[in-house]
Amino acid sequence: MTEKLKKKAMEFRSMGFDPDEIAREMNLSRETVAWLLSRSMKDSPPADAKIGWRSIGVFPHRMRLISEIMVDIVFEEMEKGDFAPDTVIGVAHNGIVYGAFTAEELGIEFTTYRPAKEGTGGFGANYASVDGKEVVIVDDVLDTGRTVRGVIDAARANNADPKLVVVLLNKTEMNEIDGVPLRSLIRARVIAGER
């Protein structure tokens, strides 16, 4: 398995992807990608879990069904938190599909967020503005929380009020990020070598 992952990481690097992009594409931590790209790989690998959901991602109707579960979670949190979101933010790149389906089901606006290598990243110019709105953030995998923190910071800098983060898979023990509740469909935890 390790050799297969290393080969895939090297393939992405040869296509010009940087380690952050490779990590997002392979649903691995940045530390694991750095380890895979290292020449020796003599050290023990970082604690991580390889996540693959090709069975979901191949057909849009399956992604829509996953998004319906996310919508159910949003409704549950709306009742508890007394909020009514105006906009869903789909985080590039895998969170965009789930975010778009979620916004459609909720009947509200949709926008995208693209993380940047440096700084906070930005919202898609061709989509809804977040200015002055209550927002729900949707992504696929939460690994360290760094990307979602960037979305929260950017939303707040644009006068938005992040009310909830919903992810397909949470690889952490976090239940909130910067004061924003965090919900996931699945939580994965590494038992040995926890980070």
N, C-alpha and C positions, 0 to 999 in steps of 0.2 A: 504494500500500500504506500509506504514512504517513497519508494522509487517512482511510483506512478504520480504521486503528488509533486515530487521534485521535477519530474519531466514536464508536467503541466505548468508549474510555476516558471520554469526556464522558457517554455514556449511563449507564455505571456510576456516575459521580459524581452524575448527576441522580437516581439511585435511592438515594443516600445512602451509597454505598461510599466509604471513605477511600482514600488512595493505596496503602496497604499491601494492602488488600483487592482493589483493582483490579489491582495487580501480581500477586497470587496467582491471581486469576481469569483474567488474560490471559497468565500465564506469561512475564511481562516483569520486568526489574529495576525497583526503586523509582525509580532515576534516570531510566529511560526513561519511566515513567509520569509523573513530574514534568515531563519535557520535553514529553510529549504534552499534558498539561493546561495547559502555559503558553500564554499568549495569542499570543506572537509566533512561537515555534519558529524564531527566526532563527539561533540557535547550531546547530552541528552536533549531531546526535543522539548520545547516549552509545553506546558499543560494546555491542551486545546482539544477541541472536538471538530472534526470535519463534518460539515452539514451539507447534505445533498438532497434536493427535492425535485429531481427531474420529473418524477411522476406527477407532481403538481404543476410544474412550470411549462410542460409541453402543451397543455391545452388551456385556453383562456377560461373556459367554463369552470375548470377546477380552481383557478385563481380567484374567480368570482365567488365560488363557494367559500373559500378561505376568507375572503373579504367580508362575506356575510357574517361569519363568526366575529370578525373584528368589529363590525357594526353592532352586533349584539353586546359586545363588551363596551363600546362607546355609549350605548343606551343605558347600560347598567351604571356606568360611571356618571352619566348625566343626571340620573336620579339621585345618586349619592352626593354629587358635588354641586347640584343646582346650577348648571351651565347649559348653554345651547350654542354649540360651535357654529361659526359662520363659514369656515374654510378648513379643508383638509390639506396638509402639506405631505406630499409623497417624496421621500428621500431617494435621490438617485443612487443607484439605478434600479435596483430590484423593488424598492419601496414605492416607486412611481406607479406601477401597475396596481398594487394593492391599495394605494392611496386613491387612485382614480376610481376604482370600483367602489371603495368605501364612500367617497364623496357622492357618487351617483346614487348609492343606496340611501344615504342620508338626505339627499336632495339639496346639497349645499355646494358652495364653490370649491374649486380645486386649484392648487398650485404645486410647483415642484421646487425642490431645493437640491442644489449640487454642491457637495463639499469641495472645499479648496485645499490644495496642498499647504498653503500658507494663508492665514486669516480665517474668516468665518464662512466663506463660501457665499452663495447667492441664490436668490429666488428666480424662477423662470420668468422672463419678460413677457412671454406669450400667454401667461395664465393669470389667475386672480391675484390681486394685491392682498397682503396681510395687514395692511395699515389699519389700526384701530379695531381689529377683529379678534374674536376668541377662536383659537385654532387647535386642531388635533393633529399630531405628528404621527405618520405611519411609515414604518420601515420593515425590512425583513429580519435582519439579525442585529442584536445588540451584543457587542463584544466587550468593549471597554467603556462605552458611553461617550467617547470623544466626539463622534459624528453628531449624535443627538444633542450633546451640549452645544455644539456649533449651531445647530438649527434653533435651539432655544435662545441662544444669545442673539442670533440674527433676527429672529421673530421679535424679541423684546426691543432690539435696536430699531425695528420698524413699527414700534408702537402696538404690537400684537400681544395678546395674552394667551400663552400656551396653557391649555387646560388638561391635556392628556397626551401620553405617548403610548402607541400600541404597536407591538412588534410581533412577528410570527414566532421568533425564537429569542429568548433571553439567555445568554451564556454567563450571566452574572447573578449575584444575590440581591441586586438593587431592586427596590420597589418604587423608587422615585429618582428623578434626576433634576438637580437644581430646583427642588420644590415642586416639580411637576410629577404627578402620579404616572407610574410606568406599569403597563399591563402587557402580558404576552400570552400567546396561545400555548406555547411550550416553554418550559425552563429546563435548560441542560446545565448540569454541574459536573465538573471534573472532580473525581473523588481523590485520586492520588496526585500529589504535586499541585495542589490548588494554588491559584495565583492570588 
